[in-house]
Amino acid sequence: MKNFLITLLVVAIGVIATVLFDFHPFADKGMSQQKTISAEGKVAYWVAPMDSNYRRDEAGKSPMGMDLVPVYENEANGSMSEDTNFVKLSPSVIHNFGVRTAKVERGTFRSQIKAVGYIDYDESQIVHVHLRAEGWIEKLYVNSVGERVKKGDLLFEVYSPTLVNAQSDYLNALRMGRADIIDASKDRLLALDISESLIKDLRKTRKVNQYVKIYAPQDGVVSALNAPEGMFVTPKMTTLSLADLSSVWLLADVFESQAGGVVEGLPVQMNLSYEPARSWEGQISYVYPQIEPQTRTLKIRLEFENVDEVLKPGMYANVTILSPEKLNTLSIPKEALIRTGDSERVILALGEGRFQPAVVTEGSEANGRIEILRGLKEGEDIVVSAQFLIDSEASFKGATLRMAPEEREMQ
């Protein structure tokens, strides 16, 4: 009976071990890899999909957490041609890397400069109200900044001894009846910014106004209010400012690297974030002469009509500056360009799995494409995806860069 139990225990352990092996998570993977190895050949090494310089002798994960890709001996041996001008990859590696190509195109090119700006008052439409004689604000009829007024509306009343004395001199001149003195005293009232209507009323009533009324010189909103009731004011002080909103400015900042493409008169389009379906057409009216030292940007000014007053000072806006069209221009997709610290290059697709880095000189950018000034020809194939992996592989294997034509002639 004891021997029977021992035999039964051994059989049970064997069955459990078989079941565990069949369901082990690495069992199928090992068989699958073995089948792959037998079909493709022996694996030379394993490489990270996003970094061909990261290589291991066995399967695993890359630093980015992605499965390593196998490179077989026949691929590794044939990845570099006898001529070191290019790197050669097998179809399976090209497929694993997800390589896509595009043609170098020639045609019309119009670059765009994107900028962000804000709506501001049109400074040519702002009127500052100053007194021409010192005095006290006796009564204020404008309550706060942003209040809307019409031309001729009463703004405030002021008591000024200088204005009172000037009125008295005018009345004395009227009583004397001497035309030259009357004209001189009237001119003094006008110089002190006393209105013609007040002078006529003074001539009619023959009574001095202790409090002189100041009226709005134009339609607009109060953009600044610096003198509350009872305040003593002088001619150098701005009592208040009125801004006409029928036209506004848009001040935008352009990066220093794009400043060369910005000139007065270029057409622009403006959009507001709260009303994206609507756009405003305009042009650059002024380019400021200096670069902002803190932001390293160039400020430009645009002017827009604002009859419906939709554009309000302080709003942010997106600006697109359209440069003149360039004809017969080479361009490539933006994603194809590899920018390094000291140069720019692309990866040429030479066919039959061959690739070569090529130095290029880029121009302006527009609509997802980049203008190419040197280094490429119309119709050439360039890599637009996985080009960084191929560039890394070419650098690792020492492939020669194809230089721009002018540079090749110098060598």
Residue pairs with C-beta under 8 A, 6 or more apart in sequence:
21 27
33 59
33 70
36 70
37 43
40 70
40 72
40 74
40 92
41 72
41 73
41 74
42 72
42 73
43 70
43 71
43 72
43 73
44 71
44 72
44 73
44 75
44 76
45 55
45 56
45 57
45 71
45 76
46 55
46 56
46 57
46 58
46 59
46 60
46 68
46 69
46 70
46 71
47 54
47 55
47 56
47 68
47 69
47 71
48 54
48 55
48 62
48 63
48 64
48 66
48 68
48 69
49 62
49 66
49 67
49 68
49 69
49 96
49 97
49 389
50 62
50 64
50 66
50 388
50 389
51 62
51 63
51 64
51 389
51 392
52 389
52 392
52 393
52 396
53 392
53 396
54 62
54 63
56 68
59 67
59 68
59 70
60 67
60 68
61 67
61 68
62 68
69 93
69 96
71 79
71 93
72 90
72 92
74 90
75 89
75 90
75 92
75 93
78 88
78 90
79 87
79 88
79 89
79 90
79 93
79 393
79 397
80 87
80 88
80 397
80 399
81 87
81 88
81 354
84 397
84 398
84 399
84 400
85 356
85 399
85 400
85 402
86 350
86 354
86 355
86 356
86 394
86 399
87 354
87 355
87 356
87 390
87 393
87 394
87 397
87 399
88 352
88 353
88 354
88 355
89 97
89 99
89 353
89 355
89 390
89 393
90 353
91 353
94 353
97 386
97 389
97 390
98 385
98 386
99 349
99 383
99 385
99 386
99 390
100 383
100 384
100 385
100 386
101 349
101 381
101 382
101 383
101 384
102 332
102 333
102 336
102 381
102 382
102 384
103 379
103 380
103 381
103 382
104 330
104 331
104 332
104 372
104 376
104 377
104 378
104 379
104 380
104 381
104 382
105 330
105 331
105 332
105 378
106 328
106 329
106 330
106 331
106 378
107 328
107 329
107 331
108 325
108 326
108 327
108 329
109 325
109 326
109 329
109 331
109 364
109 366
109 369
109 371
110 322
110 323
110 324
110 325
110 326
110 366
111 261
111 323
111 326
111 363
111 364
111 365
111 366
111 371
112 320
112 321
112 322
112 323
112 365
112 366
112 367
113 254
113 258
113 261
113 262
113 320
113 321
113 323
114 318
114 319
114 320
114 321
115 252
115 253
115 254
115 300
115 318
115 319
115 320
115 321
116 252
116 253
116 316
116 317
116 318
116 319
117 250
117 251
117 252
117 253
117 270
117 302
117 316
117 317
117 319
118 250
118 251
118 314
118 315
118 316
118 317
119 248
119 249
119 250
119 311
119 312
119 313
119 314
119 315
119 316
119 317
120 248
120 249
120 250
120 251
120 313
120 314
121 223
121 243
121 245
121 248
121 249
121 313
122 243
122 244
122 247
122 248
122 249
122 303
123 249
125 220
125 243
125 244
125 245
125 246
125 247
126 220
126 223
126 241
126 242
126 243
126 244
127 217
127 218
127 220
127 241
127 242
128 224
128 238
128 240
128 241
129 155
129 214
129 217
129 238
129 239
129 240
129 241
129 242
130 235
130 236
130 237
130 238
130 239
131 158
131 160
131 193
131 214
131 233
131 234
131 235
131 237
131 239
132 191
132 192
132 193
132 235
133 160
133 162
133 163
133 192
133 235
134 160
134 162
134 232
134 233
134 234
134 235
135 158
135 159
135 160
135 161
135 162
135 163
135 232
135 233
136 158
136 159
136 160
136 230
136 231
136 232
136 233
137 156
137 157
137 158
137 227
137 228
137 229
137 230
137 231
137 233
137 239
138 156
138 157
138 158
138 159
138 211
138 229
138 230
139 156
139 157
139 211
139 229
140 155
140 156
140 227
140 228
140 229
141 153
141 154
141 155
141 156
142 149
142 155
142 156
142 222
142 225
142 240
144 222
144 225
145 222
145 223
145 224
145 225
146 221
146 222
147 221
147 222
148 220
148 221
148 222
149 155
149 216
149 219
149 220
149 221
149 222
149 242
150 216
150 219
151 216
151 217
151 218
151 219
152 215
152 216
153 215
153 216
154 213
154 214
154 215
154 216
155 214
155 215
155 216
155 240
156 213
156 214
156 227
156 239
157 211
157 212
157 213
157 214
158 211
158 212
158 214
158 233
159 210
159 211
159 212
160 212
162 192
163 192
163 194
163 212
164 208
164 210
166 185
166 188
166 189
166 192
166 194
167 189
167 194
167 202
167 208
167 209
168 208
169 185
169 188
170 182
170 185
170 186
170 188
170 189
170 199
170 202
171 202
171 206
171 208
172 185
173 181
173 182
173 184
173 185
173 186
174 182
174 203
174 206
176 182
186 199
189 198
189 199
190 196
190 199
194 212
195 215
198 209
198 212
198 213
201 209
202 208
202 209
214 239
216 242
217 242
218 242
218 244
219 242
219 244
220 242
220 243
220 244
220 245
221 242
221 243
221 245
222 240
222 241
222 242
223 241
223 242
223 243
223 313
224 238
224 240
224 241
225 240
226 237
226 238
226 239
226 240
227 233
227 237
227 239
227 240
233 239
243 313
245 306
245 309
245 311
245 312
245 313
246 305
246 306
246 307
246 309
247 303
247 304
247 305
247 306
248 303
248 304
248 306
248 311
248 313
249 301
249 302
249 303
249 304
250 270
250 282
250 301
250 302
250 303
250 304
250 311
250 317
250 319
251 299
251 300
251 301
251 302
252 299
252 300
252 302
252 317
252 319
253 292
253 295
253 297
253 298
253 299
253 300
254 262
254 297
254 298
254 299
254 300
254 321
255 296
255 297
255 298
256 291
256 296
256 297
256 298
259 291
259 298
261 321
261 323
261 364
262 284
262 287
262 298
262 300
262 321
263 284
263 287
264 283
264 284
264 285
264 286
264 287
265 283
265 284
266 283
266 284
266 321
266 322
266 323
266 324
267 281
267 282
267 283
267 321
267 322
268 281
268 282
268 283
268 284
268 302
268 319
268 320
268 321
268 322
269 279
269 280
269 281
269 282
269 319
269 320
269 322
270 279
270 280
270 282
270 302
270 304
270 317
270 318
270 319
270 320
271 278
271 279
271 280
271 317
271 318
271 320
272 278
272 311
272 315
272 316
272 317
272 318
273 316
273 317
273 318
275 310
280 304
280 311
282 302
282 303
282 304
283 302
284 300
284 301
284 302
284 321
285 301
285 302
285 303
286 300
286 301
287 298
287 300
287 301
288 298
288 299
288 300
288 301
291 297
291 298
292 298
292 299
302 319
304 311
323 364
326 371
329 363
329 371
330 371
330 372
330 373
330 376
330 377
330 378
331 369
331 370
331 371
331 372
332 346
332 369
332 370
332 372
332 376
332 382
333 368
333 369
333 370
333 384
334 365
334 368
334 369
334 370
335 384
335 385
336 346
336 347
336 382
336 383
336 384
336 387
337 344
337 345
337 346
337 360
337 362
337 370
338 344
338 345
338 346
338 347
338 357
338 387
338 388
338 391
343 359
344 359
344 360
344 361
344 362
345 357
345 358
345 359
345 360
345 375
345 391
345 401
346 357
346 358
346 360
346 375
346 376
346 382
346 383
346 387
347 355
347 356
347 357
347 358
347 382
347 383
347 387
347 390
347 391
347 394
348 355
348 356
348 357
348 358
348 380
348 381
348 382
348 383
348 402
349 355
349 381
349 382
349 383
350 356
350 381
351 381
355 383
355 390
355 394
356 394
356 399
356 400
356 401
356 402
357 391
357 394
357 395
357 399
357 401
357 402
358 375
358 376
358 401
358 402
358 403
359 375
359 401
359 402
359 403
359 404
359 407
360 372
360 373
360 374
360 375
360 376
360 404
361 372
361 373
361 374
361 375
361 404
362 370
362 371
362 372
362 373
363 370
363 371
363 372
363 373
364 370
364 371
365 371
374 404
374 405
374 406
375 402
375 403
375 404
375 405
376 382
383 390
403 411
